[in-house]
Amino acid sequence: MQNWLIKFGALLALALSLSGCGYNDFQRLDEATKSAWSEVVNQYQRRADLIDNLVNTVKGEAQFEQDTLNQVINARAKATSIQVTPETLNNPQAFQQFQAAQGELSSALSRLMVTVERYPDLKANKAFADLRVALEGTENRIAVARDRYIKSVQDYNVLARQFPTNLTGMIFGYKPKENFSVANEAAISTPPKVDFSAGPKPAPAK
């Protein structure tokens, strides 16, 4: 009986010490960042799936600028070729590669949407209009998912860097995680500038 009480007391003391040093908080916030990251990845994948249908619809416009379409196709292929896992959060190089590819796709997609304004028939296409609405909704979901991820990483990183919980982080291998950079935020949120003062692009000669 006495040995049991000693073991129980030791386990209780260990549990209290781990709780007091932030170990449980690391567990909770680490899971929160992984969950938020999964939602970001899911929304980006949803966008990639929509782009596939969007590209096929735009191809039906015979006079559409092929260069603009190719930029979207190539950017989508690059973005979807990058394999991401929860471990990506602890790999600065892999994380930056992922966000750079997604930023490139966002810019190419933005240019495509601006170019579409020159094609009234394509704008009036119901299939394209439905895809455009779905894509806009997905972009909003991406923004929400990214905001949640940014906030969850901020909470985790504060715990990982502040004293004395940073000591717990070093002991158990909880390092600060990568977050979306300011430069990447600007690249995604800033649409390309296009001057339509010269009028629509003339159709190629037949």
C-alpha angles and dihedrals in degrees: 000000000000092000090051091053091049092051092046091050091050092050091047091050090049092050092049092047092050091048092048094049094053099256093131090047089054089052093050097044093042090057090046092055092048091050092048091047092052090056091051091052092046092053093047089051090050089054092050090052091051092048090058091060092040092056092049090051093048090050087067089070100086096201098045116129106264094201092061091048092048091053090058093045093050094044091050091050091050094047095049093045092067111093112217129192135164086270088065087076089067095045111078094191095050092045093051090047090053096048092044091054092048090048090052090051091049091053093047091048091049091053090049092054092049091050091050088066088074092061113069093180092055092046089052093051107113094211090053092045091053092048091049092054091048091048093050089051090051092050088055090050090049090053091050093046092048092049091052091048092048091051094047092050091048090055092047094046093050088056092046094051105037124088130282097009090058087070090056089049092054093048095050098033099252104152128178112276130230119260135193109279127233090241091055092048090055093048092053099041099044114081120212117266114243128181114214094176091107091059130237122332111264119244116256117262116262 
